[in-house]
Amino acid sequence: MILSSMENVVFGYGESPVVNGVSLDIHKGEFLGITGPNGTAKTTVLKILLGLLKPWSGEVRLNQEAFDGEKPVIGYVPQNASAFNSGFPSRVIELVRSGCHSRLGLFGRFGSEQERLVRDSLEQVGMWELRRRRIGELSGGQKQRVCIARALVQCPNVLILDEPTTGMDVRSRTALYRLMKHQVRHHGVTVVMVTHGLEEAGRYLDRVITLERLETESVETSANIGKTAADDRWEMG
């Protein structure tokens, strides 16, 4: 079932388009990779899908029927989400807890269920033992794990990741791909991930959409592949 689609989308930041005539479908319950050379507007395409940018022309549609009557919950980990400086005051567990607020609302009570979700999310990314550590004291890869945990604690039915493996070593990157495949297979989450690392991620992805630069400096989509994979939780590296 198609969950979301773009049709003949055109968008630019100046007078010339950087995305020109892009059409793509995202299917419910798939692990989709978006790849392409630098400058092919991968992040821009994600932001259009999220509704953060309004296309100049074309259509972006969200299929409400694909959510089985539930409210869409979209977890988003932007590019460079882990760029906290050394003086950032929050602790790991505090930042992940803040991800629960979107479901609880302004006056919602943080209870045992939320604490369970926080612990489970941190354990899935291998950061529970460091929950009391200040964010600014972590490595880049550890910060990225925490940002992913914050997205997972929202119990999203769609998870969108923009270059989520920044700062991670090979073992941590592989663990991320396995975790995302687990979310797709066992929790029905639709995962869309921008990545350059197809040599590592390709075996875990269900499909790949490749963005290519045209002579007009715009972008189009092409190619997709089918893959299968095993699943696992995060192993601390």
TITOR-451707 format. One line per field, with one value per atom (N, C-alpha, C): residue number from 1; x, y, z. Coordinates in steps of 0.05 Angstrom, whole numbers. Example, Ala and Ser with C-alpha at 12.3 -4.5 7.8 and 13.67 -1.06 7.14 Angstrom:
residues 2
pos <- [1/1/1/2/2/2]
xx <- [264/246/264/257/273/258]
yy <- [-114/-90/-66/-45/-21/1]
zz <- [156/156/156/142/143/157]
end
This chain:
residues 237
pos <- [1/1/1/2/2/2/3/3/3/4/4/4/5/5/5/6/6/6/7/7/7/8/8/8/9/9/9/10/10/10/11/11/11/12/12/12/13/13/13/14/14/14/15/15/15/16/16/16/17/17/17/18/18/18/19/19/19/20/20/20/21/21/21/22/22/22/23/23/23/24/24/24/25/25/25/26/26/26/27/27/27/28/28/28/29/29/29/30/30/30/31/31/31/32/32/32/33/33/33/34/34/34/35/35/35/36/36/36/37/37/37/38/38/38/39/39/39/40/40/40/41/41/41/42/42/42/43/43/43/44/44/44/45/45/45/46/46/46/47/47/47/48/48/48/49/49/49/50/50/50/51/51/51/52/52/52/53/53/53/54/54/54/55/55/55/56/56/56/57/57/57/58/58/58/59/59/59/60/60/60/61/61/61/62/62/62/63/63/63/64/64/64/65/65/65/66/66/66/67/67/67/68/68/68/69/69/69/70/70/70/71/71/71/72/72/72/73/73/73/74/74/74/75/75/75/76/76/76/77/77/77/78/78/78/79/79/79/80/80/80/81/81/81/82/82/82/83/83/83/84/84/84/85/85/85/86/86/86/87/87/87/88/88/88/89/89/89/90/90/90/91/91/91/92/92/92/93/93/93/94/94/94/95/95/95/96/96/96/97/97/97/98/98/98/99/99/99/100/100/100/101/101/101/102/102/102/103/103/103/104/104/104/105/105/105/106/106/106/107/107/107/108/108/108/109/109/109/110/110/110/111/111/111/112/112/112/113/113/113/114/114/114/115/115/115/116/116/116/117/117/117/118/118/118/119/119/119/120/120/120/121/121/121/122/122/122/123/123/123/124/124/124/125/125/125/126/126/126/127/127/127/128/128/128/129/129/129/130/130/130/131/131/131/132/132/132/133/133/133/134/134/134/135/135/135/136/136/136/137/137/137/138/138/138/139/139/139/140/140/140/141/141/141/142/142/142/143/143/143/144/144/144/145/145/145/146/146/146/147/147/147/148/148/148/149/149/149/150/150/150/151/151/151/152/152/152/153/153/153/154/154/154/155/155/155/156/156/156/157/157/157/158/158/158/159/159/159/160/160/160/161/161/161/162/162/162/163/163/163/164/164/164/165/165/165/166/166/166/167/167/167/168/168/168/169/169/169/170/170/170/171/171/171/172/172/172/173/173/173/174/174/174/175/175/175/176/176/176/177/177/177/178/178/178/179/179/179/180/180/180/181/181/181/182/182/182/183/183/183/184/184/184/185/185/185/186/186/186/187/187/187/188/188/188/189/189/189/190/190/190/191/191/191/192/192/192/193/193/193/194/194/194/195/195/195/196/196/196/197/197/197/198/198/198/199/199/199/200/200/200/201/201/201/202/202/202/203/203/203/204/204/204/205/205/205/206/206/206/207/207/207/208/208/208/209/209/209/210/210/210/211/211/211/212/212/212/213/213/213/214/214/214/215/215/215/216/216/216/217/217/217/218/218/218/219/219/219/220/220/220/221/221/221/222/222/222/223/223/223/224/224/224/225/225/225/226/226/226/227/227/227/228/228/228/229/229/229/230/230/230/231/231/231/232/232/232/233/233/233/234/234/234/235/235/235/236/236/236/237/237/237]
xx <- [17/0/17/11/26/19/40/36/38/57/61/72/66/76/81/100/106/102/90/85/92/112/122/128/142/148/171/168/188/192/218/224/252/255/282/284/309/314/318/324/327/308/319/302/302/323/325/317/304/297/321/321/341/328/302/286/267/268/253/239/213/197/201/206/210/183/181/158/168/156/164/142/141/122/136/126/136/114/122/103/103/80/77/94/109/124/148/162/187/210/234/259/270/266/272/298/316/340/339/347/350/379/390/419/424/449/457/481/495/518/512/532/528/516/498/486/461/451/427/402/403/379/365/380/368/353/366/353/329/330/307/283/288/267/254/270/259/241/251/235/209/209/184/165/175/158/147/162/154/135/132/115/130/156/172/177/176/179/155/145/123/133/127/137/125/141/131/108/110/89/90/70/68/52/50/33/49/43/53/29/25/1/8/-7/-5/-30/-27/-50/-59/-80/-90/-99/-108/-118/-95/-70/-47/-41/-53/-47/-69/-87/-108/-123/-130/-146/-130/-104/-88/-77/-70/-57/-28/-20/8/27/47/68/94/107/131/155/174/199/220/233/252/279/300/327/341/344/356/386/396/425/439/461/477/460/441/424/441/464/481/501/498/518/515/516/515/544/548/575/580/605/613/599/587/573/544/534/505/498/479/475/459/441/423/438/427/437/422/434/423/394/388/361/341/349/332/324/344/339/320/324/306/278/276/249/234/248/234/220/228/214/186/180/153/132/142/123/103/111/93/68/71/47/32/47/34/19/29/17/29/20/31/28/5/0/-2/8/8/27/20/36/56/81/102/102/94/91/108/100/116/118/96/97/118/119/139/167/171/197/206/187/193/201/187/194/222/228/254/276/273/293/296/274/275/289/283/295/325/333/362/376/363/375/378/359/360/384/392/415/440/440/464/473/454/462/450/437/425/446/469/490/501/498/508/486/463/440/444/463/468/490/502/523/512/527/518/522/504/505/531/540/564/589/588/611/614/593/593/608/616/627/606/614/594/575/586/570/551/559/542/519/525/504/483/493/474/456/467/451/428/435/416/394/401/380/362/372/355/337/348/331/308/314/293/271/278/258/242/256/242/222/228/211/184/181/155/137/147/133/122/139/130/121/102/96/111/124/142/167/191/216/233/241/256/284/305/332/349/361/378/408/421/449/453/439/440/465/483/507/531/527/549/563/589/605/606/592/592/614/623/642/626/641/628/609/617/600/574/576/552/534/546/529/513/527/514/491/496/476/452/456/434/417/430/414/398/409/395/371/376/354/331/338/317/301/315/302/283/292/275/250/253/230/210/220/202/188/203/192/173/181/167/148/151/134/119/123/108/115/139/147/157/151/162/186/209/234/245/250/262/289/311/337/354/364/384/411/425/451/469/495/516/527/521/535/521/514/500/516/542/558/554/546/540/510/494/466/449/460/443/430/443/432/409/406/384/360/364/343/324/298/279/280/284/286/306/316/334/324/322/315/341/350/374/368/378/374/399/394/415/414/437/438/436/419/415/432/434/449/437/412/399/402/420/425/401/382/359/363/343/346/323/328/307/312/292/296/298/313/315/324/318/329/316/311/305/312/318/327/312/310/298/319/316/336/321/335/326/348/342/363/355/375/370/365/355/351/365/370/385/382/390/392/420/424/450/470/494/516/535/542/560/587/598/624/645]
yy <- [-24/0/25/44/69/86/95/111/141/148/176/177/198/200/229/232/258/255/274/272/298/296/318/343/339/361/377/403/423/441/446/464/475/500/513/533/542/562/590/591/617/618/626/628/601/585/559/536/516/493/475/464/444/416/415/391/396/379/385/359/358/336/310/311/286/273/247/231/205/200/175/167/142/130/118/121/107/87/62/41/36/30/24/0/2/-20/-28/-8/-14/2/-8/5/16/42/55/72/69/85/106/130/152/159/157/161/179/185/202/219/230/246/271/284/309/329/346/366/358/333/324/328/345/355/333/314/292/302/320/332/348/362/378/360/338/319/309/303/294/316/341/363/368/363/365/343/319/297/302/315/321/344/359/383/408/406/428/448/440/457/453/475/473/474/454/454/476/485/505/494/470/456/427/412/384/378/353/345/327/330/313/303/276/265/245/246/227/210/184/166/160/173/169/140/126/99/80/88/71/70/88/90/76/61/45/61/86/103/116/111/124/150/168/193/187/198/194/206/190/200/196/218/218/226/207/213/222/244/255/261/250/255/270/297/312/308/317/316/333/323/337/342/324/327/325/313/308/330/353/374/391/378/391/398/422/429/419/421/409/422/445/459/452/435/429/416/428/420/394/386/364/337/319/292/275/252/234/228/219/211/234/258/281/287/286/292/271/246/225/228/234/238/260/280/303/293/270/260/250/246/237/259/284/307/310/301/304/287/264/247/256/265/271/298/316/343/360/385/404/397/385/379/349/333/304/296/274/264/243/248/229/206/182/160/136/113/89/80/83/75/90/117/133/126/120/112/86/67/42/47/66/72/84/102/115/94/76/56/38/29/11/24/49/63/66/73/76/49/28/1/-7/0/-8/4/28/41/38/22/17/40/57/81/81/60/60/64/51/53/81/97/125/145/137/154/179/178/201/219/211/227/252/274/299/296/306/304/314/337/350/334/313/297/272/268/244/248/225/227/233/239/245/222/197/174/168/173/169/189/214/234/227/216/208/185/167/145/156/177/189/202/216/229/208/185/164/153/149/140/160/186/206/203/196/192/166/145/120/121/138/139/151/164/174/153/128/106/114/122/132/110/116/97/103/126/133/145/135/145/154/180/191/200/189/193/205/227/241/237/219/212/206/186/180/168/158/144/163/189/208/204/200/197/169/150/123/105/86/67/45/27/6/-11/-19/-36/-22/4/19/24/28/32/7/-16/-41/-46/-40/-43/-26/-1/16/4/-5/-17/-41/-57/-80/-71/-50/-40/-29/-14/-3/-25/-46/-69/-83/-84/-95/-79/-52/-35/-39/-43/-48/-75/-96/-123/-128/-119/-128/-106/-81/-60/-45/-54/-41/-13/-4/24/26/48/54/72/63/78/88/114/127/138/130/138/149/173/183/172/161/149/150/151/148/120/105/80/55/55/31/6/7/-17/-31/-16/-27/-31/-11/-10/-26/-30/-41/-67/-85/-111/-110/-88/-85/-70/-56/-39/-56/-48/-60/-48/-22/-8/15/24/47/66/91/112/129/131/146/173/195/221/228/239/245/274/286/314/314/332/336/360/364/387/413/413/438/444/428/431/422/408/398/369/356/328/311/286/268/241/225/199/176/156/132/109/85/59/52/26/14/-15/-25/-53/-66/-92/-106/-121/-119/-132/-145/-163/-174/-173/-176/-174/-187/-192/-201/-177/-182/-160/-166/-145/-148/-122/-123/-98/-88/-64/-51/-66/-69/-80/-57/-53/-31/-36/-15/-17/-5]
zz <- [0/0/0/-17/-18/6/21/44/38/21/13/-15/-29/-57/-64/-82/-95/-125/-138/-167/-180/-198/-215/-198/-176/-157/-168/-166/-173/-150/-142/-120/-123/-114/-115/-93/-88/-67/-78/-104/-117/-141/-164/-188/-203/-199/-213/-195/-205/-189/-182/-158/-151/-152/-150/-154/-177/-198/-222/-232/-228/-238/-224/-198/-183/-176/-182/-175/-160/-137/-123/-104/-98/-79/-56/-32/-8/1/3/11/41/51/79/87/109/120/104/92/77/89/84/91/65/61/36/39/20/20/-2/4/-16/-18/-42/-45/-70/-74/-97/-90/-110/-105/-89/-78/-65/-84/-73/-90/-104/-98/-112/-95/-76/-61/-46/-35/-20/5/20/43/36/14/4/-2/-15/-21/5/26/51/63/62/75/60/34/19/27/30/39/67/84/111/113/91/91/102/106/116/94/69/46/28/17/-2/-31/-47/-74/-91/-110/-129/-145/-153/-168/-163/-171/-166/-141/-134/-112/-92/-67/-46/-31/-30/-17/4/26/48/49/47/46/74/84/111/116/95/99/107/100/106/136/151/180/197/184/198/218/211/229/251/253/273/263/282/274/265/242/233/254/261/279/264/258/241/258/262/275/255/261/241/255/244/253/231/233/211/209/187/183/204/215/235/261/266/290/315/314/337/342/329/331/356/380/405/413/424/433/461/470/496/519/516/538/539/521/521/548/563/591/596/578/583/584/600/601/581/574/554/560/584/590/588/594/593/564/547/519/507/513/502/514/539/552/537/528/514/489/478/455/460/486/494/494/494/497/474/450/428/431/444/450/475/495/521/520/503/503/524/526/544/573/580/608/614/596/600/622/636/658/649/656/649/669/661/680/673/684/682/653/637/609/594/599/585/593/620/629/616/612/598/569/556/528/526/545/545/549/568/573/549/538/515/491/486/463/467/492/497/496/505/503/474/458/430/415/424/411/427/448/464/481/490/505/533/542/569/591/588/609/611/590/590/594/605/606/624/643/660/650/628/616/603/605/591/561/546/517/506/516/506/510/528/534/516/499/483/457/444/418/397/373/352/347/345/340/363/388/411/411/404/402/381/359/338/348/363/375/392/408/427/411/389/372/360/353/342/364/388/411/416/414/418/398/373/353/358/367/372/395/415/438/432/409/400/389/387/375/347/329/303/285/267/246/221/220/198/211/203/214/190/191/169/180/168/177/155/161/141/149/135/140/170/180/209/219/201/211/213/211/214/241/240/264/276/263/274/261/276/265/250/237/220/237/260/277/284/291/299/275/252/228/221/223/217/237/263/283/278/268/261/239/218/196/205/223/233/250/267/283/267/246/229/215/206/194/213/238/260/263/263/266/244/220/197/199/205/205/228/252/276/287/279/289/267/242/220/214/223/219/190/177/151/155/145/149/123/122/98/107/94/103/79/83/63/71/51/57/33/38/17/18/40/44/34/8/-2/-1/-1/1/28/49/75/79/72/78/58/33/12/18/33/38/58/72/91/80/58/46/29/29/11/-17/-18/-43/-40/-63/-64/-85/-79/-98/-101/-126/-132/-144/-133/-144/-161/-185/-203/-212/-215/-224/-254/-264/-293/-302/-328/-339/-330/-323/-314/-285/-271/-243/-225/-237/-222/-216/-205/-196/-206/-213/-218/-204/-201/-187/-207/-200/-217/-200/-209/-199/-172/-169/-143/-143/-119/-117/-93/-93/-70/-54/-28/-10/14/27/52/72/98/118/144/161/188/206/230/249/275/291/315/331/356/372/370/381/379/397/386/402/407/432/439/427/414/402/420]
end
